[in-house]
Amino acid sequence: SGTAEVYAFSVTYEGVEAAFKEDLPIVLAWVDLPEGIRMQTNIVDCDPGDVEVGQQVEVVFRKVTDEITLPYFRPVS
């Protein structure tokens, strides 16, 4: 469906490998998809302080390399 609900999350402000420093702060979350799957992902395109348990989010795909594209989620506007 491309949508999900935030089940739990944590915000990381430091302590990541050099390759991920540009991404800080990182919102690591577990989200529940309506299809019955719970998956781990990052919440993007928002202030980390605005993320809440129960929040509705939608998938966005980000190209990581020429071979890898990952699903992330952002708050539904």
All heavy atoms as a GROMACS GRO file, in nm:
protein
  602
    1SER      N    1   0.082  -0.121   0.000
    1SER     CA    2   0.000   0.000   0.000
    1SER      C    3   0.085   0.126   0.000
    1SER      O    4   0.038   0.233  -0.035
    1SER     CB    5  -0.092   0.000   0.122
    1SER     OG    6  -0.017   0.019   0.240
    2GLY      N    7   0.208   0.114   0.048
    2GLY     CA    8   0.295   0.232   0.054
    2GLY      C    9   0.278   0.315   0.179
    2GLY      O   10   0.339   0.421   0.192
    3THR      N   11   0.194   0.268   0.272
    3THR     CA   12   0.174   0.340   0.397
    3THR      C   13   0.211   0.252   0.515
    3THR      O   14   0.222   0.130   0.501
    3THR     CB   15   0.026   0.384   0.412
    3THR    OG1   16  -0.056   0.267   0.418
    3THR    CG2   17  -0.017   0.474   0.296
    4ALA      N   18   0.227   0.316   0.630
    4ALA     CA   19   0.259   0.241   0.751
    4ALA      C   20   0.228   0.329   0.872
    4ALA      O   21   0.195   0.446   0.858
    4ALA     CB   22   0.406   0.200   0.753
    5GLU      N   23   0.241   0.268   0.991
    5GLU     CA   24   0.223   0.340   1.117
    5GLU      C   25   0.347   0.316   1.203
    5GLU      O   26   0.394   0.203   1.214
    5GLU     CB   27   0.099   0.288   1.189
    5GLU     CG   28   0.070   0.358   1.319
    5GLU     CD   29  -0.057   0.305   1.383
    5GLU    OE1   30  -0.164   0.315   1.320
    5GLU    OE2   31  -0.049   0.254   1.497
    6VAL      N   32   0.399   0.424   1.262
    6VAL     CA   33   0.518   0.412   1.346
    6VAL      C   34   0.483   0.331   1.471
    6VAL      O   35   0.392   0.366   1.546
    6VAL     CB   36   0.573   0.550   1.385
    6VAL    CG1   37   0.691   0.536   1.481
    6VAL    CG2   38   0.614   0.629   1.260
    7TYR      N   39   0.555   0.220   1.492
    7TYR     CA   40   0.537   0.135   1.609
    7TYR      C   41   0.630   0.179   1.722
    7TYR      O   42   0.590   0.186   1.838
    7TYR     CB   43   0.563  -0.011   1.570
    7TYR     CG   44   0.564  -0.105   1.687
    7TYR    CD1   45   0.446  -0.147   1.745
    7TYR    CD2   46   0.684  -0.152   1.740
    7TYR    CE1   47   0.446  -0.233   1.854
    7TYR    CE2   48   0.686  -0.238   1.848
    7TYR     CZ   49   0.566  -0.279   1.905
    7TYR     OH   50   0.568  -0.364   2.013
    8ALA      N   51   0.756   0.207   1.688
    8ALA     CA   52   0.857   0.252   1.785
    8ALA      C   53   0.969   0.320   1.708
    8ALA      O   54   0.988   0.293   1.589
    8ALA     CB   55   0.913   0.133   1.863
    9PHE      N   56   1.045   0.408   1.774
    9PHE     CA   57   1.155   0.475   1.706
    9PHE      C   58   1.259   0.523   1.806
    9PHE      O   59   1.235   0.532   1.926
    9PHE     CB   60   1.104   0.594   1.623
    9PHE     CG   61   1.055   0.710   1.705
    9PHE    CD1   62   1.140   0.816   1.734
    9PHE    CD2   63   0.926   0.713   1.756
    9PHE    CE1   64   1.095   0.923   1.810
    9PHE    CE2   65   0.881   0.819   1.831
    9PHE     CZ   66   0.967   0.925   1.859
   10SER      N   67   1.376   0.553   1.752
   10SER     CA   68   1.487   0.606   1.830
   10SER      C   69   1.561   0.706   1.741
   10SER      O   70   1.572   0.684   1.620
   10SER     CB   71   1.581   0.494   1.872
   10SER     OG   72   1.692   0.546   1.941
   11VAL      N   73   1.612   0.814   1.800
   11VAL     CA   74   1.685   0.914   1.723
   11VAL      C   75   1.832   0.908   1.761
   11VAL      O   76   1.867   0.911   1.879
   11VAL     CB   77   1.630   1.056   1.750
   11VAL    CG1   78   1.706   1.159   1.666
   11VAL    CG2   79   1.480   1.063   1.721
   12THR      N   80   1.918   0.896   1.659
   12THR     CA   81   2.062   0.892   1.679
   12THR      C   82   2.122   1.025   1.634
   12THR      O   83   2.099   1.069   1.522
   12THR     CB   84   2.124   0.777   1.596
   12THR    OG1   85   2.064   0.655   1.638
   12THR    CG2   86   2.273   0.771   1.613
   13TYR      N   87   2.198   1.088   1.725
   13TYR     CA   88   2.260   1.217   1.695
   13TYR      C   89   2.411   1.206   1.674
   13TYR      O   90   2.474   1.301   1.628
   13TYR     CB   91   2.233   1.317   1.807
   13TYR     CG   92   2.089   1.358   1.815
   13TYR    CD1   93   2.000   1.290   1.899
   13TYR    CD2   94   2.038   1.461   1.738
   13TYR    CE1   95   1.867   1.326   1.906
   13TYR    CE2   96   1.906   1.498   1.744
   13TYR     CZ   97   1.821   1.430   1.829
   13TYR     OH   98   1.689   1.466   1.836
   14GLU      N   99   2.470   1.093   1.715
   14GLU     CA  100   2.614   1.076   1.703
   14GLU      C  101   2.649   0.927   1.709
   14GLU      O  102   2.561   0.844   1.728
   14GLU     CB  103   2.687   1.150   1.815
   14GLU     CG  104   2.649   1.101   1.954
   14GLU     CD  105   2.712   1.183   2.064
   14GLU    OE1  106   2.800   1.264   2.038
   14GLU    OE2  107   2.669   1.165   2.178
   15GLY      N  108   2.778   0.898   1.693
   15GLY     CA  109   2.824   0.761   1.711
   15GLY      C  110   2.800   0.670   1.592
   15GLY      O  111   2.784   0.550   1.610
   16VAL      N  112   2.796   0.726   1.472
   16VAL     CA  113   2.779   0.642   1.353
   16VAL      C  114   2.909   0.642   1.273
   16VAL      O  115   2.996   0.727   1.292
   16VAL     CB  116   2.663   0.691   1.264
   16VAL    CG1  117   2.531   0.682   1.338
   16VAL    CG2  118   2.687   0.831   1.214
   17GLU      N  119   2.921   0.546   1.184
   17GLU     CA  120   3.039   0.540   1.099
   17GLU      C  121   3.045   0.664   1.010
   17GLU      O  122   2.943   0.727   0.981
   17GLU     CB  123   3.033   0.414   1.014
   17GLU     CG  124   3.047   0.287   1.096
   17GLU     CD  125   3.066   0.166   1.009
   17GLU    OE1  126   3.124   0.177   0.900
   17GLU    OE2  127   3.022   0.059   1.052
   18ALA      N  128   3.164   0.698   0.966
   18ALA     CA  129   3.187   0.819   0.887
   18ALA      C  130   3.094   0.828   0.765
   18ALA      O  131   3.047   0.936   0.731
   18ALA     CB  132   3.332   0.826   0.843
   19ALA      N  133   3.064   0.717   0.704
   19ALA     CA  134   2.978   0.717   0.585
   19ALA      C  135   2.837   0.767   0.613
   19ALA      O  136   2.767   0.812   0.523
   19ALA     CB  137   2.972   0.576   0.526
   20PHE      N  138   2.793   0.763   0.741
   20PHE     CA  139   2.657   0.802   0.776
   20PHE      C  140   2.649   0.935   0.850
   20PHE      O  141   2.540   0.981   0.884
   20PHE     CB  142   2.591   0.693   0.861
   20PHE     CG  143   2.581   0.562   0.788
   20PHE    CD1  144   2.669   0.459   0.818
   20PHE    CD2  145   2.487   0.542   0.689
   20PHE    CE1  146   2.662   0.337   0.751
   20PHE    CE2  147   2.479   0.422   0.621
   20PHE     CZ  148   2.567   0.319   0.652
   21LYS      N  149   2.762   1.000   0.876
   21LYS     CA  150   2.762   1.126   0.951
   21LYS      C  151   2.678   1.233   0.882
   21LYS      O  152   2.614   1.314   0.948
   21LYS     CB  153   2.904   1.175   0.974
   21LYS     CG  154   2.975   1.098   1.082
   21LYS     CD  155   3.101   1.168   1.126
   21LYS     CE  156   3.172   1.084   1.229
   21LYS     NZ  157   3.128   1.107   1.364
   22GLU      N  158   2.677   1.233   0.750
   22GLU     CA  159   2.598   1.330   0.674
   22GLU      C  160   2.448   1.313   0.699
   22GLU      O  161   2.371   1.407   0.683
   22GLU     CB  162   2.626   1.312   0.525
   22GLU     CG  163   2.670   1.437   0.455
   22GLU     CD  164   2.700   1.409   0.310
   22GLU    OE1  165   2.606   1.388   0.231
   22GLU    OE2  166   2.820   1.407   0.276
   23ASP      N  167   2.406   1.193   0.736
   23ASP     CA  168   2.263   1.163   0.756
   23ASP      C  169   2.212   1.200   0.894
   23ASP      O  170   2.092   1.190   0.920
   23ASP     CB  171   2.238   1.014   0.732
   23ASP     CG  172   2.270   0.972   0.590
   23ASP    OD1  173   2.262   1.055   0.499
   23ASP    OD2  174   2.304   0.854   0.571
   24LEU      N  175   2.300   1.237   0.987
   24LEU     CA  176   2.258   1.268   1.125
   24LEU      C  177   2.170   1.391   1.131
   24LEU      O  178   2.190   1.484   1.054
   24LEU     CB  179   2.381   1.288   1.214
   24LEU     CG  180   2.464   1.163   1.240
   24LEU    CD1  181   2.590   1.199   1.317
   24LEU    CD2  182   2.386   1.059   1.316
   25PRO      N  183   2.072   1.395   1.218
   25PRO     CA  184   2.028   1.286   1.303
   25PRO      C  185   1.950   1.181   1.222
   25PRO      O  186   1.884   1.214   1.124
   25PRO     CB  187   1.939   1.353   1.407
   25PRO     CG  188   1.887   1.475   1.337
   25PRO     CD  189   1.995   1.517   1.241
   26ILE      N  190   1.959   1.057   1.266
   26ILE     CA  191   1.891   0.946   1.199
   26ILE      C  192   1.776   0.900   1.288
   26ILE      O  193   1.795   0.876   1.407
   26ILE     CB  194   1.989   0.830   1.174
   26ILE    CG1  195   2.101   0.874   1.080
   26ILE    CG2  196   1.914   0.708   1.120
   26ILE    CD1  197   2.214   0.774   1.069
   27VAL      N  198   1.658   0.890   1.229
   27VAL     CA  199   1.541   0.837   1.301
   27VAL      C  200   1.523   0.693   1.257
   27VAL      O  201   1.477   0.665   1.146
   27VAL     CB  202   1.414   0.919   1.273
   27VAL    CG1  203   1.296   0.862   1.352
   27VAL    CG2  204   1.435   1.066   1.306
   28LEU      N  205   1.564   0.600   1.342
   28LEU     CA  206   1.549   0.457   1.315
   28LEU      C  207   1.416   0.413   1.375
   28LEU      O  208   1.388   0.441   1.491
   28LEU     CB  209   1.664   0.380   1.379
   28LEU     CG  210   1.665   0.230   1.359
   28LEU    CD1  211   1.673   0.195   1.211
   28LEU    CD2  212   1.780   0.168   1.434
   29ALA      N  213   1.334   0.347   1.294
   29ALA     CA  214   1.200   0.314   1.340
   29ALA      C  215   1.157   0.174   1.298
   29ALA      O  216   1.206   0.119   1.199
   29ALA     CB  217   1.100   0.415   1.284
   30TRP      N  218   1.065   0.120   1.376
   30TRP     CA  219   0.988   0.002   1.338
   30TRP      C  220   0.852   0.055   1.294
   30TRP      O  221   0.790   0.134   1.367
   30TRP     CB  222   0.971  -0.093   1.455
   30TRP     CG  223   1.096  -0.168   1.489
   30TRP    CD1  224   1.186  -0.136   1.586
   30TRP    CD2  225   1.145  -0.285   1.427
   30TRP    NE1  226   1.289  -0.226   1.588
   30TRP    CE2  227   1.266  -0.320   1.490
   30TRP    CE3  228   1.100  -0.365   1.322
   30TRP    CZ2  229   1.341  -0.430   1.453
   30TRP    CZ3  230   1.174  -0.476   1.286
   30TRP    CH2  231   1.294  -0.508   1.351
   31VAL      N  232   0.807   0.015   1.176
   31VAL     CA  233   0.676   0.058   1.128
   31VAL      C  234   0.591  -0.064   1.095
   31VAL      O  235   0.643  -0.168   1.053
   31VAL     CB  236   0.686   0.151   1.005
   31VAL    CG1  237   0.758   0.281   1.040
   31VAL    CG2  238   0.754   0.084   0.886
   32ASP      N  239   0.461  -0.052   1.117
   32ASP     CA  240   0.365  -0.158   1.086
   32ASP      C  241   0.295  -0.125   0.955
   32ASP      O  242   0.232  -0.020   0.943
   32ASP     CB  243   0.260  -0.170   1.197
   32ASP     CG  244   0.318  -0.226   1.325
   32ASP    OD1  245   0.419  -0.299   1.320
   32ASP    OD2  246   0.262  -0.196   1.433
   33LEU      N  247   0.308  -0.216   0.859
   33LEU     CA  248   0.240  -0.201   0.731
   33LEU      C  249   0.100  -0.263   0.742
   33LEU      O  250   0.082  -0.362   0.815
   33LEU     CB  251   0.317  -0.270   0.620
   33LEU     CG  252   0.438  -0.196   0.563
   33LEU    CD1  253   0.544  -0.171   0.665
   33LEU    CD2  254   0.494  -0.270   0.444
   34PRO      N  255   0.000  -0.210   0.671
   34PRO     CA  256  -0.134  -0.266   0.679
   34PRO      C  257  -0.141  -0.411   0.629
   34PRO      O  258  -0.234  -0.484   0.662
   34PRO     CB  259  -0.220  -0.174   0.592
   34PRO     CG  260  -0.127  -0.083   0.521
   34PRO     CD  261   0.006  -0.092   0.585
   35GLU      N  262  -0.040  -0.453   0.554
   35GLU     CA  263  -0.036  -0.590   0.504
   35GLU      C  264   0.004  -0.690   0.612
   35GLU      O  265   0.012  -0.810   0.586
   35GLU     CB  266   0.062  -0.599   0.386
   35GLU     CG  267   0.020  -0.522   0.263
   35GLU     CD  268   0.054  -0.373   0.266
   35GLU    OE1  269   0.118  -0.324   0.362
   35GLU    OE2  270   0.014  -0.304   0.171
   36GLY      N  271   0.032  -0.640   0.734
   36GLY     CA  272   0.064  -0.729   0.845
   36GLY      C  273   0.212  -0.748   0.871
   36GLY      O  274   0.250  -0.836   0.946
   37ILE      N  275   0.294  -0.667   0.810
   37ILE     CA  276   0.439  -0.678   0.825
   37ILE      C  277   0.489  -0.562   0.913
   37ILE      O  278   0.446  -0.449   0.897
   37ILE     CB  279   0.509  -0.672   0.688
   37ILE    CG1  280   0.466  -0.791   0.604
   37ILE    CG2  281   0.661  -0.664   0.702
   37ILE    CD1  282   0.505  -0.781   0.458
   38ARG      N  283   0.582  -0.593   1.003
   38ARG     CA  284   0.652  -0.490   1.080
   38ARG      C  285   0.795  -0.486   1.026
   38ARG      O  286   0.862  -0.588   1.021
   38ARG     CB  287   0.652  -0.521   1.229
   38ARG     CG  288   0.726  -0.416   1.311
   38ARG     CD  289   0.708  -0.439   1.459
   38ARG     NE  290   0.569  -0.412   1.495
   38ARG     CZ  291   0.508  -0.465   1.602
   38ARG    NH1  292   0.573  -0.548   1.682
   38ARG    NH2  293   0.382  -0.435   1.628
   39MET      N  294   0.839  -0.369   0.985
   39MET     CA  295   0.974  -0.359   0.928
   39MET      C  296   1.053  -0.245   0.990
   39MET      O  297   0.996  -0.149   1.041
   39MET     CB  298   0.969  -0.343   0.776
   39MET     CG  299   0.911  -0.212   0.727
   39MET     SD  300   0.910  -0.197   0.547
   39MET     CE  301   1.080  -0.154   0.516
   40GLN      N  302   1.184  -0.259   0.984
   40GLN     CA  303   1.273  -0.155   1.034
   40GLN      C  304   1.309  -0.063   0.918
   40GLN      O  305   1.331  -0.108   0.806
   40GLN     CB  306   1.400  -0.220   1.091
   40GLN     CG  307   1.487  -0.125   1.166
   40GLN     CD  308   1.603  -0.198   1.233
   40GLN    OE1  309   1.647  -0.302   1.186
   40GLN    NE2  310   1.651  -0.141   1.341
   41THR      N  311   1.315   0.068   0.947
   41THR     CA  312   1.340   0.166   0.842
   41THR      C  313   1.390   0.295   0.904
   41THR      O  314   1.403   0.304   1.026
   41THR     CB  315   1.211   0.190   0.760
   41THR    OG1  316   1.240   0.274   0.648
   41THR    CG2  317   1.103   0.255   0.844
   42ASN      N  318   1.414   0.393   0.822
   42ASN     CA  319   1.443   0.529   0.870
   42ASN      C  320   1.326   0.619   0.836
   42ASN      O  321   1.265   0.604   0.730
   42ASN     CB  322   1.569   0.585   0.802
   42ASN     CG  323   1.695   0.520   0.849
   42ASN    OD1  324   1.694   0.432   0.934
   42ASN    ND2  325   1.807   0.563   0.795
   43ILE      N  326   1.296   0.711   0.925
   43ILE     CA  327   1.196   0.814   0.898
   43ILE      C  328   1.273   0.936   0.849
   43ILE      O  329   1.368   0.981   0.914
   43ILE     CB  330   1.114   0.850   1.024
   43ILE    CG1  331   1.052   0.723   1.086
   43ILE    CG2  332   1.006   0.953   0.990
   43ILE    CD1  333   0.949   0.652   1.002
   44VAL      N  334   1.234   0.989   0.734
   44VAL     CA  335   1.307   1.098   0.670
   44VAL      C  336   1.213   1.215   0.638
   44VAL      O  337   1.092   1.204   0.654
   44VAL     CB  338   1.376   1.049   0.540
   44VAL    CG1  339   1.481   0.943   0.571
   44VAL    CG2  340   1.275   0.996   0.440
   45ASP      N  341   1.273   1.324   0.593
   45ASP     CA  342   1.199   1.442   0.545
   45ASP      C  343   1.115   1.508   0.654
   45ASP      O  344   1.006   1.559   0.625
   45ASP     CB  345   1.111   1.406   0.425
   45ASP     CG  346   1.190   1.356   0.306
   45ASP    OD1  347   1.311   1.387   0.299
   45ASP    OD2  348   1.132   1.287   0.220
   46CYS      N  349   1.166   1.505   0.778
   46CYS     CA  350   1.095   1.573   0.887
   46CYS      C  351   1.192   1.601   1.001
   46CYS      O  352   1.302   1.544   1.006
   46CYS     CB  353   0.978   1.490   0.937
   46CYS     SG  354   1.026   1.338   1.021
   47ASP      N  355   1.150   1.685   1.092
   47ASP     CA  356   1.227   1.709   1.214
   47ASP      C  357   1.211   1.587   1.304
   47ASP      O  358   1.099   1.540   1.326
   47ASP     CB  359   1.172   1.834   1.283
   47ASP     CG  360   1.251   1.870   1.406
   47ASP    OD1  361   1.244   1.796   1.506
   47ASP    OD2  362   1.320   1.974   1.402
   48PRO      N  363   1.322   1.533   1.357
   48PRO     CA  364   1.311   1.415   1.444
   48PRO      C  365   1.219   1.436   1.563
   48PRO      O  366   1.154   1.341   1.609
   48PRO     CB  367   1.455   1.391   1.490
   48PRO     CG  368   1.538   1.451   1.384
   48PRO     CD  369   1.462   1.570   1.335
   49GLY      N  370   1.208   1.558   1.611
   49GLY     CA  371   1.120   1.587   1.724
   49GLY      C  372   0.972   1.577   1.690
   49GLY      O  373   0.888   1.575   1.780
   50ASP      N  374   0.940   1.571   1.562
   50ASP     CA  375   0.800   1.561   1.520
   50ASP      C  376   0.752   1.417   1.503
   50ASP      O  377   0.634   1.394   1.479
   50ASP     CB  378   0.780   1.636   1.388
   50ASP     CG  379   0.798   1.786   1.403
   50ASP    OD1  380   0.786   1.837   1.516
   50ASP    OD2  381   0.826   1.852   1.301
   51VAL      N  382   0.842   1.320   1.513
   51VAL     CA  383   0.804   1.180   1.495
   51VAL      C  384   0.736   1.130   1.622
   51VAL      O  385   0.779   1.159   1.733
   51VAL     CB  386   0.928   1.093   1.462
   51VAL    CG1  387   0.890   0.946   1.449
   51VAL    CG2  388   0.995   1.142   1.335
   52GLU      N  389   0.627   1.054   1.605
   52GLU     CA  390   0.550   1.003   1.718
   52GLU      C  391   0.509   0.858   1.693
   52GLU      O  392   0.484   0.819   1.578
   52GLU     CB  393   0.421   1.084   1.737
   52GLU     CG  394   0.440   1.230   1.764
   52GLU     CD  395   0.307   1.304   1.775
   52GLU    OE1  396   0.201   1.246   1.741
   52GLU    OE2  397   0.310   1.418   1.819
   53VAL      N  398   0.497   0.782   1.800
   53VAL     CA  399   0.440   0.647   1.791
   53VAL      C  400   0.295   0.663   1.745
   53VAL      O  401   0.223   0.752   1.791
   53VAL     CB  402   0.448   0.575   1.927
   53VAL    CG1  403   0.367   0.447   1.926
   53VAL    CG2  404   0.593   0.548   1.964
   54GLY      N  405   0.253   0.581   1.651
   54GLY     CA  406   0.117   0.587   1.597
   54GLY      C  407   0.104   0.678   1.477
   54GLY      O  408  -0.001   0.681   1.413
   55GLN      N  409   0.209   0.751   1.444
   55GLN     CA  410   0.206   0.844   1.330
   55GLN      C  411   0.195   0.767   1.198
   55GLN      O  412   0.256   0.663   1.180
   55GLN     CB  413   0.334   0.927   1.332
   55GLN     CG  414   0.343   1.034   1.227
   55GLN     CD  415   0.467   1.120   1.248
   55GLN    OE1  416   0.566   1.076   1.304
   55GLN    NE2  417   0.458   1.244   1.205
   56GLN      N  418   0.117   0.821   1.107
   56GLN     CA  419   0.104   0.763   0.974
   56GLN      C  420   0.219   0.812   0.886
   56GLN      O  421   0.252   0.931   0.885
   56GLN     CB  422  -0.030   0.803   0.911
   56GLN     CG  423  -0.150   0.750   0.988
   56GLN     CD  424  -0.151   0.599   0.995
   56GLN    OE1  425  -0.144   0.530   0.893
   56GLN    NE2  426  -0.158   0.545   1.117
   57VAL      N  427   0.280   0.718   0.814
   57VAL     CA  428   0.392   0.750   0.727
   57VAL      C  429   0.370   0.685   0.590
   57VAL      O  430   0.290   0.593   0.576
   57VAL     CB  431   0.526   0.704   0.789
   57VAL    CG1  432   0.562   0.787   0.911
   57VAL    CG2  433   0.524   0.556   0.826
   58GLU      N  434   0.444   0.736   0.491
   58GLU     CA  435   0.435   0.681   0.355
   58GLU      C  436   0.574   0.653   0.302
   58GLU      O  437   0.670   0.719   0.340
   58GLU     CB  438   0.361   0.778   0.262
   58GLU     CG  439   0.430   0.912   0.247
   58GLU     CD  440   0.346   1.014   0.172
   58GLU    OE1  441   0.231   0.984   0.134
   58GLU    OE2  442   0.398   1.126   0.153
   59VAL      N  443   0.583   0.556   0.214
   59VAL     CA  444   0.712   0.512   0.163
   59VAL      C  445   0.769   0.612   0.063
   59VAL      O  446   0.695   0.675  -0.013
   59VAL     CB  447   0.702   0.371   0.100
   59VAL    CG1  448   0.626   0.372  -0.032
   59VAL    CG2  449   0.840   0.309   0.081
   60VAL      N  450   0.901   0.628   0.067
   60VAL     CA  451   0.977   0.698  -0.036
   60VAL      C  452   1.099   0.611  -0.064
   60VAL      O  453   1.152   0.549   0.027
   60VAL     CB  454   1.020   0.841   0.006
   60VAL    CG1  455   0.901   0.929   0.028
   60VAL    CG2  456   1.109   0.840   0.126
   61PHE      N  457   1.139   0.604  -0.187
   61PHE     CA  458   1.253   0.520  -0.224
   61PHE      C  459   1.374   0.608  -0.250
   61PHE      O  460   1.363   0.710  -0.318
   61PHE     CB  461   1.219   0.435  -0.346
   61PHE     CG  462   1.114   0.333  -0.318
   61PHE    CD1  463   0.980   0.359  -0.347
   61PHE    CD2  464   1.146   0.212  -0.261
   61PHE    CE1  465   0.882   0.265  -0.321
   61PHE    CE2  466   1.049   0.117  -0.234
   61PHE     CZ  467   0.917   0.144  -0.263
   62ARG      N  468   1.488   0.568  -0.193
   62ARG     CA  469   1.612   0.644  -0.210
   62ARG      C  470   1.718   0.553  -0.270
   62ARG      O  471   1.745   0.444  -0.218
   62ARG     CB  472   1.659   0.699  -0.076
   62ARG     CG  473   1.562   0.800  -0.020
   62ARG     CD  474   1.633   0.916   0.038
   62ARG     NE  475   1.538   1.019   0.076
   62ARG     CZ  476   1.550   1.095   0.181
   62ARG    NH1  477   1.653   1.080   0.261
   62ARG    NH2  478   1.462   1.189   0.206
   63LYS      N  479   1.780   0.604  -0.376
   63LYS     CA  480   1.888   0.531  -0.441
   63LYS      C  481   2.014   0.544  -0.356
   63LYS      O  482   2.060   0.654  -0.328
   63LYS     CB  483   1.911   0.588  -0.581
   63LYS     CG  484   2.010   0.512  -0.662
   63LYS     CD  485   2.017   0.571  -0.802
   63LYS     CE  486   2.117   0.496  -0.886
   63LYS     NZ  487   2.122   0.548  -1.022
   64VAL      N  488   2.069   0.432  -0.311
   64VAL     CA  489   2.188   0.430  -0.229
   64VAL      C  490   2.312   0.413  -0.316
   64VAL      O  491   2.412   0.481  -0.297
   64VAL     CB  492   2.181   0.317  -0.124
   64VAL    CG1  493   2.306   0.312  -0.040
   64VAL    CG2  494   2.057   0.335  -0.037
   65THR      N  495   2.304   0.321  -0.410
   65THR     CA  496   2.409   0.299  -0.510
   65THR      C  497   2.338   0.271  -0.642
   65THR      O  498   2.214   0.267  -0.648
   65THR     CB  499   2.500   0.179  -0.475
   65THR    OG1  500   2.424   0.058  -0.489
   65THR    CG2  501   2.558   0.190  -0.335
   66ASP      N  502   2.416   0.248  -0.748
   66ASP     CA  503   2.354   0.215  -0.876
   66ASP      C  504   2.275   0.083  -0.869
   66ASP      O  505   2.183   0.062  -0.946
   66ASP     CB  506   2.459   0.204  -0.986
   66ASP     CG  507   2.513   0.341  -1.026
   66ASP    OD1  508   2.444   0.442  -1.002
   66ASP    OD2  509   2.625   0.345  -1.080
   67GLU      N  510   2.311  -0.004  -0.775
   67GLU     CA  511   2.244  -0.134  -0.763
   67GLU      C  512   2.143  -0.142  -0.650
   67GLU      O  513   2.063  -0.235  -0.645
   67GLU     CB  514   2.349  -0.245  -0.740
   67GLU     CG  515   2.444  -0.268  -0.855
   67GLU     CD  516   2.562  -0.172  -0.855
   67GLU    OE1  517   2.600  -0.123  -0.747
   67GLU    OE2  518   2.615  -0.143  -0.964
   68ILE      N  519   2.147  -0.048  -0.557
   68ILE     CA  520   2.063  -0.059  -0.437
   68ILE      C  521   1.975   0.064  -0.419
   68ILE      O  522   2.023   0.177  -0.416
   68ILE     CB  523   2.150  -0.077  -0.311
   68ILE    CG1  524   2.233  -0.206  -0.322
   68ILE    CG2  525   2.064  -0.078  -0.184
   68ILE    CD1  526   2.336  -0.222  -0.213
   69THR      N  527   1.846   0.040  -0.405
   69THR     CA  528   1.747   0.143  -0.370
   69THR      C  529   1.675   0.092  -0.247
   69THR      O  530   1.632  -0.023  -0.242
   69THR     CB  531   1.648   0.166  -0.485
   69THR    OG1  532   1.721   0.210  -0.600
   69THR    CG2  533   1.544   0.269  -0.448
   70LEU      N  534   1.662   0.178  -0.144
   70LEU     CA  535   1.601   0.135  -0.018
   70LEU      C  536   1.471   0.211   0.008
   70LEU      O  537   1.458   0.328  -0.026
   70LEU     CB  538   1.696   0.160   0.098
   70LEU     CG  539   1.823   0.077   0.101
   70LEU    CD1  540   1.911   0.122   0.218
   70LEU    CD2  541   1.791  -0.071   0.113
   71PRO      N  542   1.375   0.143   0.074
   71PRO     CA  543   1.253   0.211   0.115
   71PRO      C  544   1.275   0.283   0.248
   71PRO      O  545   1.326   0.224   0.344
   71PRO     CB  546   1.152   0.098   0.131
   71PRO     CG  547   1.236  -0.020   0.170
   71PRO     CD  548   1.369  -0.002   0.101
   72TYR      N  549   1.241   0.409   0.253
   72TYR     CA  550   1.237   0.487   0.376
   72TYR      C  551   1.094   0.536   0.389
   72TYR      O  552   1.012   0.518   0.299
   72TYR     CB  553   1.332   0.608   0.366
   72TYR     CG  554   1.479   0.572   0.364
   72TYR    CD1  555   1.548   0.558   0.246
   72TYR    CD2  556   1.548   0.552   0.483
   72TYR    CE1  557   1.682   0.525   0.243
   72TYR    CE2  558   1.682   0.520   0.482
   72TYR     CZ  559   1.750   0.507   0.362
   72TYR     OH  560   1.882   0.474   0.362
   73PHE      N  561   1.062   0.596   0.503
   73PHE     CA  562   0.927   0.648   0.522
   73PHE      C  563   0.933   0.792   0.568
   73PHE      O  564   1.028   0.834   0.633
   73PHE     CB  565   0.851   0.561   0.623
   73PHE     CG  566   0.806   0.430   0.567
   73PHE    CD1  567   0.895   0.324   0.556
   73PHE    CD2  568   0.676   0.412   0.522
   73PHE    CE1  569   0.856   0.202   0.502
   73PHE    CE2  570   0.636   0.290   0.469
   73PHE     CZ  571   0.726   0.185   0.458
   74ARG      N  572   0.830   0.869   0.531
   74ARG     CA  573   0.818   1.008   0.575
   74ARG      C  574   0.675   1.028   0.625
   74ARG      O  575   0.582   0.956   0.584
   74ARG     CB  576   0.849   1.103   0.461
   74ARG     CG  577   0.750   1.097   0.348
   74ARG     CD  578   0.780   1.196   0.239
   74ARG     NE  579   0.690   1.174   0.126
   74ARG     CZ  580   0.719   1.196   0.001
   74ARG    NH1  581   0.838   1.243  -0.031
   74ARG    NH2  582   0.631   1.174  -0.093
   75PRO      N  583   0.657   1.126   0.713
   75PRO     CA  584   0.521   1.151   0.763
   75PRO      C  585   0.424   1.185   0.649
   75PRO      O  586   0.462   1.251   0.552
   75PRO     CB  587   0.538   1.272   0.855
   75PRO     CG  588   0.682   1.265   0.898
   75PRO     CD  589   0.755   1.212   0.778
   76VAL      N  590   0.302   1.136   0.661
   76VAL     CA  591   0.197   1.170   0.566
   76VAL      C  592   0.158   1.314   0.592
   76VAL      O  593   0.134   1.353   0.708
   76VAL     CB  594   0.076   1.076   0.581
   76VAL    CG1  595  -0.039   1.122   0.494
   76VAL    CG2  596   0.116   0.933   0.550
   77SER      N  597   0.152   1.394   0.485
   77SER     CA  598   0.116   1.535   0.507
   77SER      C  599  -0.033   1.557   0.511
   77SER      O  600  -0.112   1.481   0.479
   77SER     CB  601   0.179   1.623   0.400
   77SER     OG  602   0.194   1.560   0.277
   0.00000   0.00000   0.00000
